Amino acid sequence: MSALQVSDAIREQCKDLILSDETLHQVQERMLQAINLGLSKNTNKEATVKCFTTFVQDLPNGKERGKFLALDLGGTNFRVLVIYLDENHFDMQSKIYAIPENIMTGSGVQLFDHIAECMANFMSENDMFNERLPLGFTFSFPLEQVGLTKGILKTWTKGFSCSGVVGQDVVQMLEDAIKRRGDIEIEVCGILNDTTGTLMSCAWKNRNCHVGVIVGTGCNACYTERVENVEMFDGDRSKPLMIINLEWAAFGDKGELDFIMTEYDREVDRNSINPRKQVFEKMISGMYMGEIVRQILIKFTKEKLLFDGKGSTPLSTIWRFKSKYVSEIESEKAGIHTACRTVLKKLELDHATEQDCINVRYVCECVSRRAAYLVSAG
């Protein structure tokens, strides 16, 4: 094992990525303030954390039965699933479908027609083409629900920009696409965010689960709130709880996180398709983590702290350092640099030394650890 250590200069330069307990407590306090603003009818409109009502007030008890379809849309891929529920037991079959970039940035009609086509193919492949099944629709974008089966898209995130969807009921758009096909029958019985789905699926096994967190392409959380605190809910208050979809990705959009944002965060934000939006998410999620690392590596290379000051065209190309590279590099035992060298070779940095590999790993660790700490503070 190598005796080399992270360079002192690299450690010094990375200090602004290391958050103290005191700083994390400040983030925690500001998040709580933002949540309270979102829950209040008087301040919800200006709040960055919208605290959307999900209309889900009952948690599963493990005795649910039946055969259900599920559609999980929330990133560059989506899943169609069929789930068989028995008491405290389930079976599931699923298939992942890609969403081409031209559809992610095309029209809403194109997007939902593509989804309906994939659903029809899935039902045909699983001998369900002539069945009418209930569908749970997981839609992992900022959604204002006005009922269990009606949700209005507030804004696109995660690289999506489909026209004609913001401000529309996405359940209706899915149903319209299914009707245009005319060959499958599906009844949408509920729309929910992926965080709500995560909470519900865990609660089916563990009755003490009251929080759901997603950290993937994006980042979000939900939790059960006492219904008397949910001022935006005008429905039946006889049940004690309501699942709240925080949509905390937008925390920081009004400067709440400026005190911990680095020059790298600001550069990533400037280069995104939605500057000054989803600030919290951009410091955490898989959509952006690799690009944060790339921004750091670019600066350190220019300052001759890495690669003997010799960069490459791929390293200088935006979004070229993928977030999966961070995981691959960190997954190796300390002192082993096979994955790191493979990544650097893809970036045409074959001249990287062992010291460079150690330093690159440290940068990755600082960025991913900060992300984990921010999620925990939330």
Secondary structure as UniProt FT lines:
FT   HELIX           8..13
FT   HELIX           15..17
FT   HELIX           21..39
FT   TURN            41..43
FT   HELIX           44..46
FT   STRAND          52..53
FT   STRAND          66..73
FT   STRAND          77..86
FT   TURN            87..88
FT   STRAND          89..98
FT   HELIX           101..104
FT   HELIX           108..125
FT   TURN            126..127
FT   TURN            129..130
FT   STRAND          132..139
FT   STRAND          143..147
FT   TURN            148..149
FT   STRAND          150..153
FT   TURN            158..159
FT   TURN            166..167
FT   HELIX           170..181
FT   STRAND          185..192
FT   HELIX           194..205
FT   TURN            207..208
FT   STRAND          211..215
FT   STRAND          219..226
FT   HELIX           227..229
FT   TURN            231..232
FT   STRAND          241..245
FT   HELIX           248..250
FT   TURN            251..254
FT   TURN            256..260
FT   HELIX           263..271
FT   TURN            275..276
FT   HELIX           279..282
FT   TURN            283..284
FT   TURN            286..288
FT   HELIX           289..302
FT   TURN            303..304
FT   HELIX           307..309
FT   TURN            313..316
FT   TURN            318..319
FT   HELIX           323..331
FT   TURN            334..335
FT   HELIX           338..346
FT   TURN            347..348
FT   TURN            350..351
FT   HELIX           354..377
//
